[in-house]
Amino acid sequence: MTPYLEPLLVRLHHLLQVPKVAVQEAAIGAIAATATGAEENFTPYLHQVAPIMVQLLPLTDERMLKLKGRAMDCMARMALA
């Protein structure tokens, strides 16, 4: 999985820029799953991914709460990786 981490995370980062919340939620879920699967190999990417997730934590709009929850789950999975 290690050789695929960088290109995968680059693509997922691009999906986070799509203005559709459902796409962003799916991208965050994929990042979380990647962190879980990659375990310690995900560590070099934490400094790139964590700030993106932190930006989503202050969301209060009810329509964005699922996105916020995904970001929180992703942060937890990255911490365990």
N, C-alpha and C positions, 0 to 999 in steps of 0.2 A: 504494500500500500504506500510506502514511503515515497517512491518516485512519482506517484500520482498526486500527492498532497498539494504541492504548490499549484499546479495547473487547475486542480479541482477547486481549491480555495479562491483562486483568481476568478474563476467562472461564477462561483457562488457570490463573491463580492459584487460582481456585475449585476447579478440578480437582485441583490439588496438595493440597487439603485432604481429598479423598476418601480413606478409609482403605484402598482397594485399591491395592496396589503397581503392578499392571499399568496402572491409570489414571494414577497418578503418573508412571510411566515414559513413557507416551504423551504426557502434558502436557509433560514436560521435553523430549522429542524435538520436540514442536511448537514450544516456545520456542526451541530451538536452530535449527530450520529458519526460524523467523521472524527470528531475529537474522541468519542468513545472507542471507535475502532482503532484509531492510530495510537492511543494511549500516550506514552512518553514521547513518541515521535511528533506529536502535535505541539509540544512545548515551544519550538522556534516560531510558531505562528501566533502564539498568544498575544504578543505585543501589537499585532495587526488586527486581530479579531476582537479582543476584549474591549477596546475603546468604542467600537461600533455598537457592541451590546450595551455598554454603559450609557450611551446616548439615548437608548430606548427606555431605560428604566424610569425616567421621570414622566412618561406618558400617562395622562389621566383621562383622555377622551375614551368614552366607553367602547367606541368602535375599534380602538387600538389596544384594548386590554389583552386580547389574545396574543397580539404581537409582543407586548411587554412580557407576558407569561412565557412565551417561547424564548425571549432573550434571557430571562431569568433561568430557565431550564438549561439553556446553552451555557451560561456562565457556570452553573453547577457542574455540568458535564466536563467543561474545560478544566475546572478545578480538580476534578477527579482523574483527569488524563495524565 
